[in-house]
Amino acid sequence: MGSSISRRDALRAGAAGAFSILVAGSVDAIAAPSASAMTRRAVGYGPLVPDPAGVLSLPEGFSYKIVAETGVTLLESGQPTPSDPDGTAVFEDGTNYVLINNHEIGGSEAFRVPTLEGLTFDPGAGGGTTNIVVDAEGNRVAEYVSLAGTHNNCAGGRTPWDTWITCEETEARAGGALQYDHGWCFEVDAFDRNANLDPVPLKFLGRFSHEAISLDPADNRIYLTEDANSPHGLYFRWTPPAGFTGGKGALRALALSEGGDTAGTLEPPRPSRSRRSSASTRTPMPTSTSTAPTTSWSTRTVG
């Protein structure tokens, strides 16, 4: 494990409690593709070395830097870093790295995502995303709000065109502080701040308790997981409408187009089953004629 890691491979995103942390270590330990390296990986990275700061103990050869801390570091707009950092993706522009960080805020958390003008979906909701910019050495450069006014942003997924889909893990309806229904997905850009203005829910991906998504670059189908109990959540597939071409701004444009709320086809695998009470009735999606190679899918009502 003696080789030094490149800057491209060194930066890894992680979270420990209220921190956003970059971790670096040996490239052999992290990525080694050879059989001998896989043998080493099977026995682990070695014992943890106690962290004198009491934040994150790592194996020998690894290090970390704190780039954001809830209630301590400040956003560009002057407010403290929000509570409950969760799903994260890292993007590179050739000079800096950007971590898009979900904030799973849905209640009485001390530090809500500030509802800034032009970046807010629902002023009554406290979740959202922040973008943390670091340089090639892992040093914090900036942190700013990229989406506000969403609810319980848990996980998500990155797209082939280097944006982040952040997912609301909730089925909360409008009422009380909330001005709108929640349980949507939103697209967030790592670098283009203007692309994040006037956030648009991707309603064609369904309104339910979203967990994560994965987008197939071959056909732009999106696969989505649901975090739910009584009954347990399902695994969904969204097939875009004919003629859809993926790329930056394409999902937003589709959502804003005529019939955009139900564009494409959203379906879970068969057999379908009764899922929700009348309090969370979902909007019917168009019938699909496509099937996955090894899985049977059935049209569902989700919305």
C-alpha positions in Angstrom: 0.0 0.0 0.0 2.9 2.3 -0.7 1.7 4.1 -3.9 0.5 7.7 -3.5 -3.1 8.5 -4.5 -3.8 11.0 -7.3 -5.8 14.1 -6.6 -8.5 12.7 -9.0 -8.8 9.5 -6.9 -8.1 11.0 -3.5 -11.3 12.8 -2.8 -14.1 10.8 -1.5 -17.3 12.1 0.1 -18.5 11.0 3.5 -20.5 12.1 6.4 -20.1 11.6 10.1 -23.0 13.0 12.1 -23.2 16.7 11.4 -20.0 16.9 9.2 -19.3 16.8 5.6 -15.9 15.1 5.3 -13.4 14.4 2.5 -11.4 11.2 3.0 -8.1 10.4 1.2 -6.1 7.2 1.4 -3.9 4.7 -0.6 -5.0 4.2 -4.1 -4.1 0.5 -3.7 -6.5 0.1 -0.8 -9.3 2.0 -2.4 -9.3 0.9 -6.0 -6.9 -2.0 -6.5 -8.3 -4.2 -9.4 -5.8 -7.0 -9.3 -6.5 -10.4 -7.7 -3.8 -9.9 -5.1 -5.1 -6.5 -4.2 -8.6 -8.0 -3.9 -7.2 -10.4 -1.4 -5.8 -7.5 0.6 -9.2 -5.8 0.4 -10.9 -8.9 1.7 -9.0 -8.6 5.0 -9.8 -4.9 5.3 -7.7 -1.8 5.3 -6.1 -2.4 8.7 -7.0 -1.4 12.2 -8.5 2.0 12.9 -6.1 4.6 14.3 -7.9 6.6 17.1 -8.6 10.2 16.1 -7.2 12.6 18.7 -10.1 15.0 17.7 -12.7 12.3 18.3 -14.4 12.8 14.9 -13.4 10.0 12.6 -10.9 7.2 13.2 -9.4 5.9 10.0 -6.8 3.2 9.0 -3.2 4.1 8.7 -2.5 6.0 5.5 -5.9 7.7 5.4 -6.7 11.3 6.4 -9.7 13.6 6.4 -10.7 17.3 6.2 -13.9 18.8 7.5 -15.3 21.0 4.8 -18.7 21.7 6.4 -20.2 21.4 9.9 -23.8 21.8 10.9 -24.3 25.1 12.8 -20.6 26.0 12.6 -19.5 26.8 9.1 -21.4 29.5 7.2 -23.1 29.5 3.8 -22.4 32.3 1.3 -25.7 33.8 2.3 -24.6 34.1 5.9 -26.6 31.3 7.6 -25.1 28.3 9.3 -24.6 25.0 7.4 -28.0 23.2 7.7 -28.7 20.2 9.8 -28.9 16.5 8.8 -26.5 16.1 5.9 -27.4 12.9 4.0 -27.1 11.7 0.4 -24.1 13.3 -1.5 -22.4 13.1 -4.8 -19.0 14.6 -5.9 -18.5 16.4 -9.2 -15.3 17.7 -10.8 -14.9 20.6 -13.2 -11.1 20.3 -13.8 -10.2 22.8 -11.1 -12.4 22.2 -8.1 -14.7 19.5 -6.7 -18.3 20.2 -5.8 -20.2 18.1 -3.2 -24.0 18.3 -3.6 -25.3 17.6 -0.1 -28.8 16.6 0.8 -30.3 17.8 4.0 -32.9 15.4 5.4 -34.8 18.1 7.3 -38.5 17.4 8.0 -39.3 18.7 11.5 -37.7 20.7 14.3 -34.1 20.6 13.2 -32.1 23.6 14.5 -30.6 24.7 11.2 -33.0 24.6 8.3 -31.9 25.2 4.7 -32.6 29.0 4.2 -35.5 29.7 1.9 -33.7 32.0 -0.5 -35.4 33.9 -3.2 -35.4 32.0 -6.5 -34.2 28.7 -5.0 -37.3 27.8 -2.9 -40.0 25.3 -3.8 -42.1 25.6 -0.6 -41.3 28.3 2.0 -42.8 26.1 4.7 -40.3 23.2 4.2 -36.9 23.1 5.7 -34.9 20.7 3.6 -33.0 21.0 0.4 -29.4 20.8 -0.9 -26.2 22.8 -0.4 -23.2 22.8 -2.8 -19.8 22.6 -1.1 -16.9 23.7 -3.3 -13.4 22.4 -2.5 -10.1 22.8 -4.3 -7.7 20.1 -5.5 -6.1 19.9 -2.1 -9.5 19.3 -0.4 -9.7 22.8 1.1 -13.1 24.4 1.5 -13.7 27.2 -1.0 -17.4 28.0 -0.7 -20.8 26.6 0.4 -24.1 27.8 -0.9 -27.8 26.8 -1.2 -28.7 25.0 -4.4 -32.2 24.0 -3.5 -34.5 25.0 -0.7 -38.1 24.5 0.5 -38.1 20.7 0.0 -38.9 18.1 2.7 -36.8 15.2 4.0 -34.2 15.0 1.3 -32.7 11.6 1.9 -30.9 10.0 -1.0 -30.9 10.5 -4.8 -28.6 9.7 -7.6 -26.3 11.4 -10.2 -27.1 11.6 -13.9 -24.8 10.8 -16.9 -24.8 14.5 -17.6 -23.4 15.3 -14.2 -26.3 16.6 -12.2 -27.8 15.3 -9.0 -31.4 14.1 -8.5 -32.4 14.8 -4.9 -35.3 12.8 -3.6 -37.9 13.7 -0.9 -38.5 10.7 1.5 -42.0 11.7 2.5 -45.6 11.6 1.4 -46.6 14.8 3.3 -49.5 16.7 2.0 -50.0 20.4 2.0 -51.2 21.7 5.3 -49.9 23.4 8.4 -46.6 25.0 7.4 -46.4 23.2 4.1 -47.9 25.0 1.1 -47.6 22.2 -1.4 -47.7 18.4 -1.5 -44.3 16.7 -1.1 -42.7 13.4 -2.1 -41.0 14.5 -5.4 -37.6 14.5 -7.1 -35.7 17.6 -8.1 -32.7 18.0 -10.3 -29.7 20.0 -9.0 -26.7 21.3 -11.0 -23.3 21.2 -9.5 -21.8 24.2 -11.4 -24.5 26.2 -13.1 -26.3 28.2 -10.4 -28.8 29.7 -12.9 -30.0 26.1 -13.7 -31.1 25.8 -10.1 -33.4 28.8 -10.1 -37.1 28.3 -9.8 -37.0 24.7 -8.8 -39.4 22.3 -10.6 -40.6 19.0 -9.2 -40.2 16.1 -11.6 -43.7 14.9 -11.0 -43.5 12.2 -13.7 -41.2 10.3 -11.3 -44.1 9.9 -8.9 -45.1 11.3 -5.5 -44.1 8.7 -2.9 -41.4 8.2 -0.2 -38.4 8.3 -2.4 -35.1 6.8 -1.5 -32.5 6.6 -4.3 -32.5 6.7 -8.2 -30.2 5.3 -10.9 -30.3 6.4 -14.5 -29.4 4.1 -17.4 -27.3 6.1 -19.9 -28.2 3.7 -22.7 -31.9 4.5 -22.8 -32.4 7.2 -20.1 -34.7 4.9 -18.1 -34.7 5.8 -14.4 -34.9 3.2 -11.6 -36.2 4.4 -8.3 -36.5 2.8 -4.8 -39.2 3.6 -2.2 -38.5 3.8 1.5 -41.8 2.7 3.1 -43.3 0.3 5.6 -46.8 -1.3 6.1 -46.5 -2.4 3.3 -42.8 -2.2 2.3 -41.6 0.0 -0.5 -41.3 -1.0 -4.1 -38.7 -0.7 -6.9 -40.0 1.5 -9.8 -38.9 2.0 -13.4 -39.6 5.2 -15.4 -39.4 5.0 -19.2 -39.2 8.3 -21.0 -41.6 9.2 -23.8 -40.6 8.5 -27.4 -38.2 11.1 -28.7 -36.8 12.1 -25.3 -33.0 12.9 -25.3 -31.3 13.1 -22.0 -29.0 16.0 -21.1 -28.7 19.1 -18.9 -32.1 20.7 -18.7 -34.0 17.9 -20.4 -35.8 16.6 -17.4 -36.8 20.1 -16.3 -38.1 20.9 -19.8 -40.1 17.6 -19.9 -41.6 18.4 -16.5 -42.7 21.9 -17.8 -44.1 20.6 -21.1 -47.7 20.0 -21.8 -48.7 16.8 -20.0 -45.3 16.9 -18.2 -46.7 15.7 -14.8 -47.4 12.3 -16.2 -44.8 12.2 -19.1 -43.4 8.7 -19.8 -44.4 5.6 -17.9 -43.7 4.9 -14.2 -44.2 1.3 -13.2 -43.2 -1.2 -10.5 -42.6 -4.9 -11.0 -45.5 -7.3 -11.0 -47.4 -8.5 -9.1 -48.9 -5.2 -8.1 -50.7 -4.9 -4.8 -52.7 -2.5 -2.8 -50.3 0.0 -1.3 -51.8 3.1 0.3 -54.8 4.5 2.1 -57.0 7.0 0.4 -54.9 9.7 2.1 -52.1 9.0 -0.4 -53.9 8.1 -3.6 -51.5 8.2 -6.5 -52.0 9.8 -9.9 -52.5 7.1 -12.6 -49.7 6.8 -15.1 -50.0 5.9 -18.8 -50.1 2.2 -19.6 -46.7 0.8 -20.6 -46.1 -1.8 -23.3 -42.4 -2.3 -22.4 -40.9 -5.0 -20.2 -37.5 -5.5 -18.7 -35.4 -8.5 -19.9 -35.7 -10.4 -16.6 -38.4 -8.6 -14.7 -42.1 -8.3 -15.3 -43.4 -4.8 -14.7 -46.9 -3.5 -14.2 -48.4 -0.1 -14.5 -49.1 1.5 -11.1 -50.9 4.5 -9.7 -48.3 6.8 -8.1 -48.9 10.4 -7.3 
